[in-house]
Amino acid sequence: MEQLLQHLQQQNLLFWLWFAPLLLVSWFLPTLLALFFNRKHLKLIALANIPAGLSVIAWGGCMVWAVTGKIWQKSSSAPTESR
């Protein structure tokens, strides 16, 4: 861990100009996907996504929650055939 911190401290500005936006996009990817798939729960997903970035399991849960919104709504509201 100490070597990683030393390595990050020695990086130049160009490294940080591409690394910081990449980190933010990957951290908030569930929120970005929720914009397209699950707008109904967008605020809740965004709030849950802030601390979830620290845990791979919680971040994965936010990803699933973000992309399954319209899929579940479509399957639950589909008319069923009655015979």
mmCIF file of the N, C-alpha and C atoms, coordinates in Angstrom:
data_MODEL
# 
_entry.id   MODEL 
# 
loop_
_atom_site.group_PDB 
_atom_site.id 
_atom_site.type_symbol 
_atom_site.label_atom_id 
_atom_site.label_alt_id 
_atom_site.label_comp_id 
_atom_site.label_asym_id 
_atom_site.label_entity_id 
_atom_site.label_seq_id 
_atom_site.pdbx_PDB_ins_code 
_atom_site.Cartn_x 
_atom_site.Cartn_y 
_atom_site.Cartn_z 
_atom_site.occupancy 
_atom_site.B_iso_or_equiv 
_atom_site.pdbx_formal_charge 
_atom_site.auth_seq_id 
_atom_site.auth_comp_id 
_atom_site.auth_asym_id 
_atom_site.auth_atom_id 
_atom_site.pdbx_PDB_model_num 
ATOM 1   N N  . MET A 1 1  ? 0.820   -1.182  0.000   1.00 0.00 ? 1  MET A N  1 
ATOM 2   C CA . MET A 1 1  ? 0.000   0.000   0.000   1.00 0.00 ? 1  MET A CA 1 
ATOM 3   C C  . MET A 1 1  ? 0.869   1.253   0.000   1.00 0.00 ? 1  MET A C  1 
ATOM 4   N N  . GLU A 1 2  ? 1.954   1.177   0.735   1.00 0.00 ? 2  GLU A N  1 
ATOM 5   C CA . GLU A 1 2  ? 2.869   2.316   0.809   1.00 0.00 ? 2  GLU A CA 1 
ATOM 6   C C  . GLU A 1 2  ? 3.489   2.610   -0.553  1.00 0.00 ? 2  GLU A C  1 
ATOM 7   N N  . GLN A 1 3  ? 3.809   1.565   -1.298  1.00 0.00 ? 3  GLN A N  1 
ATOM 8   C CA . GLN A 1 3  ? 4.383   1.756   -2.632  1.00 0.00 ? 3  GLN A CA 1 
ATOM 9   C C  . GLN A 1 3  ? 3.375   2.398   -3.581  1.00 0.00 ? 3  GLN A C  1 
ATOM 10  N N  . LEU A 1 4  ? 2.121   2.019   -3.463  1.00 0.00 ? 4  LEU A N  1 
ATOM 11  C CA . LEU A 1 4  ? 1.081   2.611   -4.296  1.00 0.00 ? 4  LEU A CA 1 
ATOM 12  C C  . LEU A 1 4  ? 0.934   4.098   -4.004  1.00 0.00 ? 4  LEU A C  1 
ATOM 13  N N  . LEU A 1 5  ? 0.929   4.463   -2.740  1.00 0.00 ? 5  LEU A N  1 
ATOM 14  C CA . LEU A 1 5  ? 0.827   5.875   -2.371  1.00 0.00 ? 5  LEU A CA 1 
ATOM 15  C C  . LEU A 1 5  ? 2.028   6.670   -2.863  1.00 0.00 ? 5  LEU A C  1 
ATOM 16  N N  . GLN A 1 6  ? 3.217   6.108   -2.775  1.00 0.00 ? 6  GLN A N  1 
ATOM 17  C CA . GLN A 1 6  ? 4.404   6.784   -3.291  1.00 0.00 ? 6  GLN A CA 1 
ATOM 18  C C  . GLN A 1 6  ? 4.306   6.980   -4.795  1.00 0.00 ? 6  GLN A C  1 
ATOM 19  N N  . HIS A 1 7  ? 3.837   5.962   -5.471  1.00 0.00 ? 7  HIS A N  1 
ATOM 20  C CA . HIS A 1 7  ? 3.697   6.037   -6.931  1.00 0.00 ? 7  HIS A CA 1 
ATOM 21  C C  . HIS A 1 7  ? 2.690   7.114   -7.328  1.00 0.00 ? 7  HIS A C  1 
ATOM 22  N N  . LEU A 1 8  ? 1.566   7.193   -6.633  1.00 0.00 ? 8  LEU A N  1 
ATOM 23  C CA . LEU A 1 8  ? 0.559   8.202   -6.947  1.00 0.00 ? 8  LEU A CA 1 
ATOM 24  C C  . LEU A 1 8  ? 1.055   9.612   -6.638  1.00 0.00 ? 8  LEU A C  1 
ATOM 25  N N  . GLN A 1 9  ? 1.879   9.765   -5.622  1.00 0.00 ? 9  GLN A N  1 
ATOM 26  C CA . GLN A 1 9  ? 2.413   11.080  -5.282  1.00 0.00 ? 9  GLN A CA 1 
ATOM 27  C C  . GLN A 1 9  ? 3.421   11.574  -6.302  1.00 0.00 ? 9  GLN A C  1 
ATOM 28  N N  . GLN A 1 10 ? 4.033   10.679  -7.038  1.00 0.00 ? 10 GLN A N  1 
ATOM 29  C CA . GLN A 1 10 ? 5.052   11.055  -8.004  1.00 0.00 ? 10 GLN A CA 1 
ATOM 30  C C  . GLN A 1 10 ? 4.481   11.333  -9.398  1.00 0.00 ? 10 GLN A C  1 
ATOM 31  N N  . GLN A 1 11 ? 3.192   11.183  -9.578  1.00 0.00 ? 11 GLN A N  1 
ATOM 32  C CA . GLN A 1 11 ? 2.594   11.372  -10.903 1.00 0.00 ? 11 GLN A CA 1 
ATOM 33  C C  . GLN A 1 11 ? 2.481   12.856  -11.243 1.00 0.00 ? 11 GLN A C  1 
ATOM 34  N N  . ASN A 1 12 ? 2.511   13.130  -12.551 1.00 0.00 ? 12 ASN A N  1 
ATOM 35  C CA . ASN A 1 12 ? 2.431   14.515  -13.011 1.00 0.00 ? 12 ASN A CA 1 
ATOM 36  C C  . ASN A 1 12 ? 0.978   14.914  -13.271 1.00 0.00 ? 12 ASN A C  1 
ATOM 37  N N  . LEU A 1 13 ? 0.791   16.140  -13.705 1.00 0.00 ? 13 LEU A N  1 
ATOM 38  C CA . LEU A 1 13 ? -0.541  16.698  -13.917 1.00 0.00 ? 13 LEU A CA 1 
ATOM 39  C C  . LEU A 1 13 ? -1.301  15.963  -15.017 1.00 0.00 ? 13 LEU A C  1 
ATOM 40  N N  . LEU A 1 14 ? -0.619  15.541  -16.070 1.00 0.00 ? 14 LEU A N  1 
ATOM 41  C CA . LEU A 1 14 ? -1.281  14.844  -17.179 1.00 0.00 ? 14 LEU A CA 1 
ATOM 42  C C  . LEU A 1 14 ? -1.930  13.546  -16.712 1.00 0.00 ? 14 LEU A C  1 
ATOM 43  N N  . PHE A 1 15 ? -1.246  12.832  -15.836 1.00 0.00 ? 15 PHE A N  1 
ATOM 44  C CA . PHE A 1 15 ? -1.814  11.608  -15.276 1.00 0.00 ? 15 PHE A CA 1 
ATOM 45  C C  . PHE A 1 15 ? -3.107  11.907  -14.545 1.00 0.00 ? 15 PHE A C  1 
ATOM 46  N N  . TRP A 1 16 ? -3.114  12.928  -13.696 1.00 0.00 ? 16 TRP A N  1 
ATOM 47  C CA . TRP A 1 16 ? -4.291  13.253  -12.903 1.00 0.00 ? 16 TRP A CA 1 
ATOM 48  C C  . TRP A 1 16 ? -5.419  13.800  -13.761 1.00 0.00 ? 16 TRP A C  1 
ATOM 49  N N  . LEU A 1 17 ? -5.097  14.428  -14.897 1.00 0.00 ? 17 LEU A N  1 
ATOM 50  C CA . LEU A 1 17 ? -6.139  14.957  -15.781 1.00 0.00 ? 17 LEU A CA 1 
ATOM 51  C C  . LEU A 1 17 ? -6.935  13.853  -16.469 1.00 0.00 ? 17 LEU A C  1 
ATOM 52  N N  . TRP A 1 18 ? -6.355  12.691  -16.655 1.00 0.00 ? 18 TRP A N  1 
ATOM 53  C CA . TRP A 1 18 ? -7.141  11.586  -17.225 1.00 0.00 ? 18 TRP A CA 1 
ATOM 54  C C  . TRP A 1 18 ? -7.613  10.616  -16.151 1.00 0.00 ? 18 TRP A C  1 
ATOM 55  N N  . PHE A 1 19 ? -6.872  10.489  -15.056 1.00 0.00 ? 19 PHE A N  1 
ATOM 56  C CA . PHE A 1 19 ? -7.240  9.528   -14.017 1.00 0.00 ? 19 PHE A CA 1 
ATOM 57  C C  . PHE A 1 19 ? -8.448  9.987   -13.201 1.00 0.00 ? 19 PHE A C  1 
ATOM 58  N N  . ALA A 1 20 ? -8.494  11.250  -12.814 1.00 0.00 ? 20 ALA A N  1 
ATOM 59  C CA . ALA A 1 20 ? -9.586  11.749  -11.974 1.00 0.00 ? 20 ALA A CA 1 
ATOM 60  C C  . ALA A 1 20 ? -10.947 11.642  -12.670 1.00 0.00 ? 20 ALA A C  1 
ATOM 61  N N  . PRO A 1 21 ? -11.092 12.100  -13.930 1.00 0.00 ? 21 PRO A N  1 
ATOM 62  C CA . PRO A 1 21 ? -12.399 11.927  -14.589 1.00 0.00 ? 21 PRO A CA 1 
ATOM 63  C C  . PRO A 1 21 ? -12.776 10.454  -14.796 1.00 0.00 ? 21 PRO A C  1 
ATOM 64  N N  . LEU A 1 22 ? -11.790 9.620   -15.105 1.00 0.00 ? 22 LEU A N  1 
ATOM 65  C CA . LEU A 1 22 ? -12.062 8.191   -15.274 1.00 0.00 ? 22 LEU A CA 1 
ATOM 66  C C  . LEU A 1 22 ? -12.552 7.572   -13.969 1.00 0.00 ? 22 LEU A C  1 
ATOM 67  N N  . LEU A 1 23 ? -11.942 7.964   -12.867 1.00 0.00 ? 23 LEU A N  1 
ATOM 68  C CA . LEU A 1 23 ? -12.367 7.464   -11.560 1.00 0.00 ? 23 LEU A CA 1 
ATOM 69  C C  . LEU A 1 23 ? -13.787 7.926   -11.235 1.00 0.00 ? 23 LEU A C  1 
ATOM 70  N N  . LEU A 1 24 ? -14.099 9.187   -11.491 1.00 0.00 ? 24 LEU A N  1 
ATOM 71  C CA . LEU A 1 24 ? -15.439 9.707   -11.206 1.00 0.00 ? 24 LEU A CA 1 
ATOM 72  C C  . LEU A 1 24 ? -16.510 9.044   -12.070 1.00 0.00 ? 24 LEU A C  1 
ATOM 73  N N  . VAL A 1 25 ? -16.201 8.840   -13.341 1.00 0.00 ? 25 VAL A N  1 
ATOM 74  C CA . VAL A 1 25 ? -17.178 8.191   -14.228 1.00 0.00 ? 25 VAL A CA 1 
ATOM 75  C C  . VAL A 1 25 ? -17.427 6.752   -13.785 1.00 0.00 ? 25 VAL A C  1 
ATOM 76  N N  . SER A 1 26 ? -16.363 6.044   -13.440 1.00 0.00 ? 26 SER A N  1 
ATOM 77  C CA . SER A 1 26 ? -16.566 4.657   -13.010 1.00 0.00 ? 26 SER A CA 1 
ATOM 78  C C  . SER A 1 26 ? -17.265 4.598   -11.652 1.00 0.00 ? 26 SER A C  1 
ATOM 79  N N  . TRP A 1 27 ? -16.991 5.544   -10.758 1.00 0.00 ? 27 TRP A N  1 
ATOM 80  C CA . TRP A 1 27 ? -17.634 5.575   -9.436  1.00 0.00 ? 27 TRP A CA 1 
ATOM 81  C C  . TRP A 1 27 ? -19.127 5.818   -9.584  1.00 0.00 ? 27 TRP A C  1 
ATOM 82  N N  . PHE A 1 28 ? -19.504 6.754   -10.474 1.00 0.00 ? 28 PHE A N  1 
ATOM 83  C CA . PHE A 1 28 ? -20.905 7.132   -10.632 1.00 0.00 ? 28 PHE A CA 1 
ATOM 84  C C  . PHE A 1 28 ? -21.561 6.480   -11.852 1.00 0.00 ? 28 PHE A C  1 
ATOM 85  N N  . LEU A 1 29 ? -20.992 5.411   -12.350 1.00 0.00 ? 29 LEU A N  1 
ATOM 86  C CA . LEU A 1 29 ? -21.585 4.695   -13.483 1.00 0.00 ? 29 LEU A CA 1 
ATOM 87  C C  . LEU A 1 29 ? -23.003 4.201   -13.189 1.00 0.00 ? 29 LEU A C  1 
ATOM 88  N N  . PRO A 1 30 ? -23.313 3.677   -12.010 1.00 0.00 ? 30 PRO A N  1 
ATOM 89  C CA . PRO A 1 30 ? -24.703 3.299   -11.742 1.00 0.00 ? 30 PRO A CA 1 
ATOM 90  C C  . PRO A 1 30 ? -25.672 4.484   -11.850 1.00 0.00 ? 30 PRO A C  1 
ATOM 91  N N  . THR A 1 31 ? -25.246 5.657   -11.404 1.00 0.00 ? 31 THR A N  1 
ATOM 92  C CA . THR A 1 31 ? -26.108 6.836   -11.504 1.00 0.00 ? 31 THR A CA 1 
ATOM 93  C C  . THR A 1 31 ? -26.301 7.225   -12.959 1.00 0.00 ? 31 THR A C  1 
ATOM 94  N N  . LEU A 1 32 ? -25.241 7.157   -13.748 1.00 0.00 ? 32 LEU A N  1 
ATOM 95  C CA . LEU A 1 32 ? -25.357 7.487   -15.172 1.00 0.00 ? 32 LEU A CA 1 
ATOM 96  C C  . LEU A 1 32 ? -26.265 6.497   -15.896 1.00 0.00 ? 32 LEU A C  1 
ATOM 97  N N  . LEU A 1 33 ? -26.160 5.229   -15.552 1.00 0.00 ? 33 LEU A N  1 
ATOM 98  C CA . LEU A 1 33 ? -27.031 4.226   -16.170 1.00 0.00 ? 33 LEU A CA 1 
ATOM 99  C C  . LEU A 1 33 ? -28.474 4.389   -15.716 1.00 0.00 ? 33 LEU A C  1 
ATOM 100 N N  . ALA A 1 34 ? -28.660 4.839   -14.487 1.00 0.00 ? 34 ALA A N  1 
ATOM 101 C CA . ALA A 1 34 ? -30.015 5.067   -13.983 1.00 0.00 ? 34 ALA A CA 1 
ATOM 102 C C  . ALA A 1 34 ? -30.709 6.191   -14.746 1.00 0.00 ? 34 ALA A C  1 
ATOM 103 N N  . LEU A 1 35 ? -29.941 7.113   -15.308 1.00 0.00 ? 35 LEU A N  1 
ATOM 104 C CA . LEU A 1 35 ? -30.536 8.160   -16.143 1.00 0.00 ? 35 LEU A CA 1 
ATOM 105 C C  . LEU A 1 35 ? -31.289 7.557   -17.323 1.00 0.00 ? 35 LEU A C  1 
ATOM 106 N N  . PHE A 1 36 ? -30.786 6.444   -17.845 1.00 0.00 ? 36 PHE A N  1 
ATOM 107 C CA . PHE A 1 36 ? -31.395 5.809   -19.011 1.00 0.00 ? 36 PHE A CA 1 
ATOM 108 C C  . PHE A 1 36 ? -32.388 4.712   -18.659 1.00 0.00 ? 36 PHE A C  1 
ATOM 109 N N  . PHE A 1 37 ? -32.097 3.944   -17.618 1.00 0.00 ? 37 PHE A N  1 
ATOM 110 C CA . PHE A 1 37 ? -32.893 2.753   -17.347 1.00 0.00 ? 37 PHE A CA 1 
ATOM 111 C C  . PHE A 1 37 ? -33.891 2.874   -16.201 1.00 0.00 ? 37 PHE A C  1 
ATOM 112 N N  . ASN A 1 38 ? -33.610 3.680   -15.182 1.00 0.00 ? 38 ASN A N  1 
ATOM 113 C CA . ASN A 1 38 ? -34.417 3.644   -13.977 1.00 0.00 ? 38 ASN A CA 1 
ATOM 114 C C  . ASN A 1 38 ? -34.617 5.061   -13.432 1.00 0.00 ? 38 ASN A C  1 
ATOM 115 N N  . ARG A 1 39 ? -35.222 5.919   -14.224 1.00 0.00 ? 39 ARG A N  1 
ATOM 116 C CA . ARG A 1 39 ? -35.384 7.319   -13.819 1.00 0.00 ? 39 ARG A CA 1 
ATOM 117 C C  . ARG A 1 39 ? -36.253 7.478   -12.573 1.00 0.00 ? 39 ARG A C  1 
ATOM 118 N N  . LYS A 1 40 ? -37.143 6.549   -12.332 1.00 0.00 ? 40 LYS A N  1 
ATOM 119 C CA . LYS A 1 40 ? -38.035 6.642   -11.185 1.00 0.00 ? 40 LYS A CA 1 
ATOM 120 C C  . LYS A 1 40 ? -37.252 6.635   -9.870  1.00 0.00 ? 40 LYS A C  1 
ATOM 121 N N  . HIS A 1 41 ? -36.164 5.910   -9.808  1.00 0.00 ? 41 HIS A N  1 
ATOM 122 C CA . HIS A 1 41 ? -35.359 5.777   -8.587  1.00 0.00 ? 41 HIS A CA 1 
ATOM 123 C C  . HIS A 1 41 ? -34.005 6.465   -8.720  1.00 0.00 ? 41 HIS A C  1 
ATOM 124 N N  . LEU A 1 42 ? -33.883 7.418   -9.638  1.00 0.00 ? 42 LEU A N  1 
ATOM 125 C CA . LEU A 1 42 ? -32.593 8.056   -9.904  1.00 0.00 ? 42 LEU A CA 1 
ATOM 126 C C  . LEU A 1 42 ? -32.002 8.710   -8.661  1.00 0.00 ? 42 LEU A C  1 
ATOM 127 N N  . LYS A 1 43 ? -32.802 9.460   -7.919  1.00 0.00 ? 43 LYS A N  1 
ATOM 128 C CA . LYS A 1 43 ? -32.273 10.144  -6.733  1.00 0.00 ? 43 LYS A CA 1 
ATOM 129 C C  . LYS A 1 43 ? -31.800 9.154   -5.674  1.00 0.00 ? 43 LYS A C  1 
ATOM 130 N N  . LEU A 1 44 ? -32.558 8.103   -5.483  1.00 0.00 ? 44 LEU A N  1 
ATOM 131 C CA . LEU A 1 44 ? -32.168 7.101   -4.483  1.00 0.00 ? 44 LEU A CA 1 
ATOM 132 C C  . LEU A 1 44 ? -30.901 6.360   -4.903  1.00 0.00 ? 44 LEU A C  1 
ATOM 133 N N  . ILE A 1 45 ? -30.795 6.056   -6.185  1.00 0.00 ? 45 ILE A N  1 
ATOM 134 C CA . ILE A 1 45 ? -29.601 5.375   -6.687  1.00 0.00 ? 45 ILE A CA 1 
ATOM 135 C C  . ILE A 1 45 ? -28.386 6.282   -6.553  1.00 0.00 ? 45 ILE A C  1 
ATOM 136 N N  . ALA A 1 46 ? -28.565 7.570   -6.863  1.00 0.00 ? 46 ALA A N  1 
ATOM 137 C CA . ALA A 1 46 ? -27.451 8.515   -6.732  1.00 0.00 ? 46 ALA A CA 1 
ATOM 138 C C  . ALA A 1 46 ? -26.989 8.633   -5.286  1.00 0.00 ? 46 ALA A C  1 
ATOM 139 N N  . LEU A 1 47 ? -27.928 8.692   -4.354  1.00 0.00 ? 47 LEU A N  1 
ATOM 140 C CA . LEU A 1 47 ? -27.556 8.775   -2.938  1.00 0.00 ? 47 LEU A CA 1 
ATOM 141 C C  . LEU A 1 47 ? -26.875 7.492   -2.449  1.00 0.00 ? 47 LEU A C  1 
ATOM 142 N N  . ALA A 1 48 ? -27.386 6.363   -2.893  1.00 0.00 ? 48 ALA A N  1 
ATOM 143 C CA . ALA A 1 48 ? -26.786 5.090   -2.486  1.00 0.00 ? 48 ALA A CA 1 
ATOM 144 C C  . ALA A 1 48 ? -25.435 4.878   -3.149  1.00 0.00 ? 48 ALA A C  1 
ATOM 145 N N  . ASN A 1 49 ? -25.228 5.482   -4.292  1.00 0.00 ? 49 ASN A N  1 
ATOM 146 C CA . ASN A 1 49 ? -24.001 5.293   -5.048  1.00 0.00 ? 49 ASN A CA 1 
ATOM 147 C C  . ASN A 1 49 ? -22.803 5.993   -4.409  1.00 0.00 ? 49 ASN A C  1 
ATOM 148 N N  . ILE A 1 50 ? -23.037 7.051   -3.651  1.00 0.00 ? 50 ILE A N  1 
ATOM 149 C CA . ILE A 1 50 ? -21.918 7.802   -3.061  1.00 0.00 ? 50 ILE A CA 1 
ATOM 150 C C  . ILE A 1 50 ? -21.091 6.917   -2.124  1.00 0.00 ? 50 ILE A C  1 
ATOM 151 N N  . PRO A 1 51 ? -21.681 6.286   -1.106  1.00 0.00 ? 51 PRO A N  1 
ATOM 152 C CA . PRO A 1 51 ? -20.847 5.409   -0.273  1.00 0.00 ? 51 PRO A CA 1 
ATOM 153 C C  . PRO A 1 51 ? -20.609 4.037   -0.906  1.00 0.00 ? 51 PRO A C  1 
ATOM 154 N N  . ALA A 1 52 ? -21.420 3.656   -1.875  1.00 0.00 ? 52 ALA A N  1 
ATOM 155 C CA . ALA A 1 52 ? -21.291 2.320   -2.468  1.00 0.00 ? 52 ALA A CA 1 
ATOM 156 C C  . ALA A 1 52 ? -20.011 2.170   -3.275  1.00 0.00 ? 52 ALA A C  1 
ATOM 157 N N  . GLY A 1 53 ? -19.428 3.268   -3.695  1.00 0.00 ? 53 GLY A N  1 
ATOM 158 C CA . GLY A 1 53 ? -18.182 3.181   -4.445  1.00 0.00 ? 53 GLY A CA 1 
ATOM 159 C C  . GLY A 1 53 ? -17.035 2.610   -3.630  1.00 0.00 ? 53 GLY A C  1 
ATOM 160 N N  . LEU A 1 54 ? -17.170 2.598   -2.325  1.00 0.00 ? 54 LEU A N  1 
ATOM 161 C CA . LEU A 1 54 ? -16.123 2.045   -1.470  1.00 0.00 ? 54 LEU A CA 1 
ATOM 162 C C  . LEU A 1 54 ? -16.208 0.530   -1.346  1.00 0.00 ? 54 LEU A C  1 
ATOM 163 N N  . SER A 1 55 ? -17.307 -0.062  -1.777  1.00 0.00 ? 55 SER A N  1 
ATOM 164 C CA . SER A 1 55 ? -17.504 -1.504  -1.677  1.00 0.00 ? 55 SER A CA 1 
ATOM 165 C C  . SER A 1 55 ? -17.895 -2.054  -3.046  1.00 0.00 ? 55 SER A C  1 
ATOM 166 N N  . VAL A 1 56 ? -17.184 -3.046  -3.487  1.00 0.00 ? 56 VAL A N  1 
ATOM 167 C CA . VAL A 1 56 ? -17.476 -3.641  -4.791  1.00 0.00 ? 56 VAL A CA 1 
ATOM 168 C C  . VAL A 1 56 ? -18.860 -4.280  -4.790  1.00 0.00 ? 56 VAL A C  1 
ATOM 169 N N  . ILE A 1 57 ? -19.234 -4.906  -3.691  1.00 0.00 ? 57 ILE A N  1 
ATOM 170 C CA . ILE A 1 57 ? -20.536 -5.572  -3.607  1.00 0.00 ? 57 ILE A CA 1 
ATOM 171 C C  . ILE A 1 57 ? -21.663 -4.547  -3.643  1.00 0.00 ? 57 ILE A C  1 
ATOM 172 N N  . ALA A 1 58 ? -21.550 -3.477  -2.870  1.00 0.00 ? 58 ALA A N  1 
ATOM 173 C CA . ALA A 1 58 ? -22.586 -2.440  -2.867  1.00 0.00 ? 58 ALA A CA 1 
ATOM 174 C C  . ALA A 1 58 ? -22.648 -1.723  -4.211  1.00 0.00 ? 58 ALA A C  1 
ATOM 175 N N  . TRP A 1 59 ? -21.490 -1.472  -4.828  1.00 0.00 ? 59 TRP A N  1 
ATOM 176 C CA . TRP A 1 59 ? -21.449 -0.821  -6.143  1.00 0.00 ? 59 TRP A CA 1 
ATOM 177 C C  . TRP A 1 59 ? -22.121 -1.726  -7.180  1.00 0.00 ? 59 TRP A C  1 
ATOM 178 N N  . GLY A 1 60 ? -21.878 -3.017  -7.097  1.00 0.00 ? 60 GLY A N  1 
ATOM 179 C CA . GLY A 1 60 ? -22.533 -3.966  -8.005  1.00 0.00 ? 60 GLY A CA 1 
ATOM 180 C C  . GLY A 1 60 ? -24.034 -3.998  -7.787  1.00 0.00 ? 60 GLY A C  1 
ATOM 181 N N  . GLY A 1 61 ? -24.463 -3.895  -6.530  1.00 0.00 ? 61 GLY A N  1 
ATOM 182 C CA . GLY A 1 61 ? -25.893 -3.822  -6.241  1.00 0.00 ? 61 GLY A CA 1 
ATOM 183 C C  . GLY A 1 61 ? -26.525 -2.579  -6.839  1.00 0.00 ? 61 GLY A C  1 
ATOM 184 N N  . CYS A 1 62 ? -25.825 -1.459  -6.767  1.00 0.00 ? 62 CYS A N  1 
ATOM 185 C CA . CYS A 1 62 ? -26.327 -0.227  -7.402  1.00 0.00 ? 62 CYS A CA 1 
ATOM 186 C C  . CYS A 1 62 ? -26.405 -0.383  -8.917  1.00 0.00 ? 62 CYS A C  1 
ATOM 187 N N  . MET A 1 63 ? -25.439 -1.086  -9.492  1.00 0.00 ? 63 MET A N  1 
ATOM 188 C CA . MET A 1 63 ? -25.471 -1.322  -10.940 1.00 0.00 ? 63 MET A CA 1 
ATOM 189 C C  . MET A 1 63 ? -26.707 -2.132  -11.320 1.00 0.00 ? 63 MET A C  1 
ATOM 190 N N  . VAL A 1 64 ? -26.968 -3.184  -10.577 1.00 0.00 ? 64 VAL A N  1 
ATOM 191 C CA . VAL A 1 64 ? -28.141 -4.019  -10.858 1.00 0.00 ? 64 VAL A CA 1 
ATOM 192 C C  . VAL A 1 64 ? -29.419 -3.210  -10.689 1.00 0.00 ? 64 VAL A C  1 
ATOM 193 N N  . TRP A 1 65 ? -29.506 -2.442  -9.629  1.00 0.00 ? 65 TRP A N  1 
ATOM 194 C CA . TRP A 1 65 ? -30.677 -1.610  -9.368  1.00 0.00 ? 65 TRP A CA 1 
ATOM 195 C C  . TRP A 1 65 ? -30.865 -0.584  -10.487 1.00 0.00 ? 65 TRP A C  1 
ATOM 196 N N  . ALA A 1 66 ? -29.779 -0.021  -10.971 1.00 0.00 ? 66 ALA A N  1 
ATOM 197 C CA . ALA A 1 66 ? -29.865 1.023   -11.998 1.00 0.00 ? 66 ALA A CA 1 
ATOM 198 C C  . ALA A 1 66 ? -30.344 0.476   -13.337 1.00 0.00 ? 66 ALA A C  1 
ATOM 199 N N  . VAL A 1 67 ? -29.917 -0.706  -13.713 1.00 0.00 ? 67 VAL A N  1 
ATOM 200 C CA . VAL A 1 67 ? -30.251 -1.208  -15.045 1.00 0.00 ? 67 VAL A CA 1 
ATOM 201 C C  . VAL A 1 67 ? -31.503 -2.066  -15.088 1.00 0.00 ? 67 VAL A C  1 
ATOM 202 N N  . THR A 1 68 ? -32.068 -2.444  -13.961 1.00 0.00 ? 68 THR A N  1 
ATOM 203 C CA . THR A 1 68 ? -33.236 -3.320  -13.998 1.00 0.00 ? 68 THR A CA 1 
ATOM 204 C C  . THR A 1 68 ? -34.557 -2.587  -13.843 1.00 0.00 ? 68 THR A C  1 
ATOM 205 N N  . GLY A 1 69 ? -34.549 -1.289  -13.769 1.00 0.00 ? 69 GLY A N  1 
ATOM 206 C CA . GLY A 1 69 ? -35.787 -0.549  -13.532 1.00 0.00 ? 69 GLY A CA 1 
ATOM 207 C C  . GLY A 1 69 ? -36.856 -0.785  -14.567 1.00 0.00 ? 69 GLY A C  1 
ATOM 208 N N  . LYS A 1 70 ? -36.586 -0.487  -15.831 1.00 0.00 ? 70 LYS A N  1 
ATOM 209 C CA . LYS A 1 70 ? -37.603 -0.619  -16.873 1.00 0.00 ? 70 LYS A CA 1 
ATOM 210 C C  . LYS A 1 70 ? -37.872 -2.077  -17.215 1.00 0.00 ? 70 LYS A C  1 
ATOM 211 N N  . ILE A 1 71 ? -36.893 -2.929  -17.022 1.00 0.00 ? 71 ILE A N  1 
ATOM 212 C CA . ILE A 1 71 ? -37.101 -4.348  -17.319 1.00 0.00 ? 71 ILE A CA 1 
ATOM 213 C C  . ILE A 1 71 ? -38.164 -4.913  -16.395 1.00 0.00 ? 71 ILE A C  1 
ATOM 214 N N  . TRP A 1 72 ? -38.064 -4.611  -15.092 1.00 0.00 ? 72 TRP A N  1 
ATOM 215 C CA . TRP A 1 72 ? -39.049 -5.118  -14.132 1.00 0.00 ? 72 TRP A CA 1 
ATOM 216 C C  . TRP A 1 72 ? -40.410 -4.480  -14.356 1.00 0.00 ? 72 TRP A C  1 
ATOM 217 N N  . GLN A 1 73 ? -40.436 -3.198  -14.719 1.00 0.00 ? 73 GLN A N  1 
ATOM 218 C CA . GLN A 1 73 ? -41.707 -2.530  -14.955 1.00 0.00 ? 73 GLN A CA 1 
ATOM 219 C C  . GLN A 1 73 ? -42.408 -3.130  -16.172 1.00 0.00 ? 73 GLN A C  1 
ATOM 220 N N  . LYS A 1 74 ? -41.646 -3.428  -17.220 1.00 0.00 ? 74 LYS A N  1 
ATOM 221 C CA . LYS A 1 74 ? -42.240 -4.018  -18.416 1.00 0.00 ? 74 LYS A CA 1 
ATOM 222 C C  . LYS A 1 74 ? -42.762 -5.425  -18.148 1.00 0.00 ? 74 LYS A C  1 
ATOM 223 N N  . SER A 1 75 ? -41.989 -6.217  -17.411 1.00 0.00 ? 75 SER A N  1 
ATOM 224 C CA . SER A 1 75 ? -42.420 -7.596  -17.188 1.00 0.00 ? 75 SER A CA 1 
ATOM 225 C C  . SER A 1 75 ? -43.588 -7.670  -16.202 1.00 0.00 ? 75 SER A C  1 
ATOM 226 N N  . SER A 1 76 ? -43.661 -6.738  -15.263 1.00 0.00 ? 76 SER A N  1 
ATOM 227 C CA . SER A 1 76 ? -44.750 -6.793  -14.293 1.00 0.00 ? 76 SER A CA 1 
ATOM 228 C C  . SER A 1 76 ? -46.039 -6.201  -14.836 1.00 0.00 ? 76 SER A C  1 
ATOM 229 N N  . SER A 1 77 ? -45.937 -5.298  -15.817 1.00 0.00 ? 77 SER A N  1 
ATOM 230 C CA . SER A 1 77 ? -47.150 -4.680  -16.348 1.00 0.00 ? 77 SER A CA 1 
ATOM 231 C C  . SER A 1 77 ? -47.623 -5.352  -17.650 1.00 0.00 ? 77 SER A C  1 
ATOM 232 N N  . ALA A 1 78 ? -46.920 -6.396  -18.079 1.00 0.00 ? 78 ALA A N  1 
ATOM 233 C CA . ALA A 1 78 ? -47.318 -7.086  -19.294 1.00 0.00 ? 78 ALA A CA 1 
ATOM 234 C C  . ALA A 1 78 ? -48.618 -7.848  -19.047 1.00 0.00 ? 78 ALA A C  1 
ATOM 235 N N  . PRO A 1 79 ? -49.560 -7.755  -19.978 1.00 0.00 ? 79 PRO A N  1 
ATOM 236 C CA . PRO A 1 79 ? -50.814 -8.487  -19.788 1.00 0.00 ? 79 PRO A CA 1 
ATOM 237 C C  . PRO A 1 79 ? -50.581 -10.005 -19.865 1.00 0.00 ? 79 PRO A C  1 
ATOM 238 N N  . THR A 1 80 ? -51.286 -10.702 -19.030 1.00 0.00 ? 80 THR A N  1 
ATOM 239 C CA . THR A 1 80 ? -51.170 -12.150 -19.016 1.00 0.00 ? 80 THR A CA 1 
ATOM 240 C C  . THR A 1 80 ? -52.388 -12.752 -19.701 1.00 0.00 ? 80 THR A C  1 
ATOM 241 N N  . GLU A 1 81 ? -52.142 -13.838 -20.379 1.00 0.00 ? 81 GLU A N  1 
ATOM 242 C CA . GLU A 1 81 ? -53.251 -14.531 -21.053 1.00 0.00 ? 81 GLU A CA 1 
ATOM 243 C C  . GLU A 1 81 ? -53.984 -15.410 -20.052 1.00 0.00 ? 81 GLU A C  1 
ATOM 244 N N  . SER A 1 82 ? -55.288 -15.348 -20.097 1.00 0.00 ? 82 SER A N  1 
ATOM 245 C CA . SER A 1 82 ? -56.068 -16.236 -19.243 1.00 0.00 ? 82 SER A CA 1 
ATOM 246 C C  . SER A 1 82 ? -56.896 -17.143 -20.152 1.00 0.00 ? 82 SER A C  1 
ATOM 247 N N  . ARG A 1 83 ? -56.837 -18.411 -19.859 1.00 0.00 ? 83 ARG A N  1 
ATOM 248 C CA . ARG A 1 83 ? -57.569 -19.378 -20.695 1.00 0.00 ? 83 ARG A CA 1 
ATOM 249 C C  . ARG A 1 83 ? -58.640 -20.043 -19.919 1.00 0.00 ? 83 ARG A C  1 
# 
